[in-house]
Amino acid sequence: MSVTVRVPAKVNVQLAVGAARPDGFHDLANVFLAVSLYDEITATPADGLRVTCEGPDADQVPLDRTNLAARAAEALAARYDRAPDVHLHIAKDIPVAGGMAGGSADGAGALLACDALWGTGARREELLEICAELGSDVPFSLVGGAALGTGRGERLRELEVGGDFHWVFALASRGLSTPAVYREFDRLGEGLDIPEPVADQAVLDALAKGDAAALAVALSNDLQPAALSLFPELSDTLAAGRAAGAMAALVSGSGPTTAFLAPDARSASDIAGVLRASGTCRDVRTALGAAAGATVV
C-alpha cells in the first residue's frame, strides 16, 4: 500500500516585510497564490525513515532528516506515538531553491501522505499546527488557493479568487538562500524606518474579482531589492519579460525565480518563448493560479 499526494508551488503576489524581530524572524503580510506546478510525494511502508527524489535538480534536494518531508513524518509520528517508518519518494517539478516553496510543499505533502498511510486521522487544525512548526510557508502548501499569511506567514486567512491568473516563471541559473536574502534585506534597511507590514486591499480586491490588470498594478515584493542586490542578473530577466509583453514582473518570494503575469494563455506562451530565447534564464515554465492545495491522488 502507498499514498501519493500532489502539492502546488506558490507565488507571492504581495510580500510585505517588517523589521527583524528579536527572535530573528520578520513579521509579514504575505499574499500567497498557489499555481499549477506540482511535486508529488509518495509514502510507502518501510522499516525506517527514508527519502528519495527524482526530477529536475533532484541532486540538490537533501535526502537526510533536514528535508522537510522527513521532518513532517517525524513530527506526525511523534504526536501519535509511533515510529516514523516510511519511505517518502519525491517527484520534483517545482523549481528547487527557486522561491516557490518547493521544500515547504514537500513537507505539507509528506504530512498529508503519512496521515493517510498511517490512518492517524489528524484534524485539519492539527495538521496546520504541525505545518507551522515546520516552516512559515508550509501551512499554505497544505491549504492552497489564495491566502493572506501574517506573523511569520504561518497564520493564514483564506482569500477568495474570482478567476484564473496566467503566469510565466523564468528559472535562474543558480539558487538563492532565503536566509541570505533576509540578511541582505536587513542590511539594506539599516537606519531606515521600516513600516509594519499590512495587506494591500488592492491586491485582495484584484484576486477576488479575478482582475489580472488590477493585480498587475498592485503586485509587490519587499524582498526584491535584496534578491537583486545578491543576484543582479535577475534585472535582465525581468526586463526581458516586460519587453515580451508581461503585464507585470517581479521576483517570486526570496527568488531567484522571476514571475510574469500575462493576460491570457496565448500571451503567456508567447512571453515564455521570448524569455526562453533571451539567454537570461535557464528554463521557463507556464502555470495557472489559483491551484488546489495538497491533495491525495
Secondary structure, DSSP 4 states (H G I P E B T S, - for coil): --EEEEEEEEEEEEEEEEEEPTTS-EEEEEEEEEEEEEEEEEEEE-SSEEEEEESTTGGGS--STTSHHHHHHHHHHHHTT----EEEEEE--SPTTSSS-HHHHHHHHHHHHHHHHHT----HHHHHHHHHHH-TTHHHHHHBSEEEEETTTTEEEE----S-EEEEEEEPSS---HHHHHHHHHHHTTTS-PPPP---HHHHHHHHHT-HHHHHHH-EETTHHHHHHH-TTHHHHHHHHHHTT-SEEEE-TTSS-EEEEESSHHHHHHHHHHHHHHTS-SEEEEEEES-B-SEE-
